Structures are given as C-alpha cells and as structure tokens.
C-alpha cells in the first residue's frame, strides 16, 4: 500500500507499535456491503499458504483468486489445505470441481 512519505512512520515507530499486542480492522467492499476482517499486528511474519487459504475462505472472492490460492497450496505440498479450499468452493452438496 502506498503511504506518502510525510505520513510514513519510521522503523522505530513501527517496532514500538508491533511490540504490543494489537489488531486492526481491514474494511473492504463486499457483495452485501462493507465487510470488516480483524487483522493482528505482526512484524517480520511469514504468511504461510495455509493461513492465506483460511483467510480467503472467509471472503467472497473471484474464482481467479481462489484458483491462485489452490495453485499455491498445491505447489507448496499443502494438499489437505487445498482440499479444504476446494470443499468450501463446492459448498454443501455442490459439484466436485477437482
């Protein structure tokens, strides 16, 4: 995300913020109106494909986004998580797309 230089915090300010437990709401425009997703403040954190997939499951995403998550999970050897995303995509009693 672009932040103008005069609004950007320095590294020490970011470390101070992230050294305390905290979170923020990411507000996006969903199909039924605004949606808020609680995001923890984390510093130097690697987002695993599994975590990303679980985050995506909570959102109504375009098919191309879900396809990208599935490809990433499979490439990383995360078959169980890929199966979970596929099952969520199909929904209860939905067609099998695998």
Secondary structure as UniProt FT lines:
FT   HELIX           5..7
FT   HELIX           11..18
FT   STRAND          23..30
FT   TURN            31..32
FT   STRAND          33..40
FT   HELIX           49..57
FT   HELIX           63..75
FT   TURN            76..77
FT   HELIX           79..90
FT   TURN            92..93
//
